[in-house]
Amino acid sequence: MGSSDIRPAERRLIAASGEDIALRLVRFLGEVLYLYEVDRFVAARATADGVEGEAFDPGRHAAVREIKAVTYHDAVIQRTNHEFRVTLVLDV
């Protein structure tokens, strides 16, 4: 994906489950990737129950490279004070 502005024009609901927070995040991002691959929906921001974004517009959005998958392999989420440090492996 590129760095162009994405408007939060519509909401898509996502229900991600998993035994731990890392697996839930990987599944959530996998659903976001699915929305892009199938509907060409690009997310602007995450919400409590999904994402907000809009349809991919080649006149406004630039796709630099596409992600093939979000993997659970080596996924790590560390909480320090009020911040999270996340390490994920993406297949490109």
C-alpha positions, 0 to 999 in steps of 0.5 A, a space after each residue: 500500500 502507499 501513503 495516500 490519504 484514505 477517508 473513513 467513509 464507511 465502516 466494515 465490521 470485523 470479529 477477530 478471535 484467538 487465544 492471545 492478543 497476538 493471534 487476535 491482531 494477526 487475524 484482525 489484520 488478515 481480515 483487513 487484508 481480505 477486505 482489500 483483496 476481495 472488495 478493494 476496500 482500504 482501511 483508514 483507521 481501526 475502530 472498536 469493532 472493525 475498520 473505517 475506510 473507503 474503496 480503492 481509487 487508483 486516481 487518489 491511492 497509490 499501491 506500492 506493493 501488496 501484502 500476501 499474508 499476515 503471519 502468526 510466526 514470530 508475532 510478538 506484542 509487548 506492553 510498556 507503560 501506556 504503549 505497545 510494541 508489535 512485531 509482525 511478519 508480513 508475506 509480500 
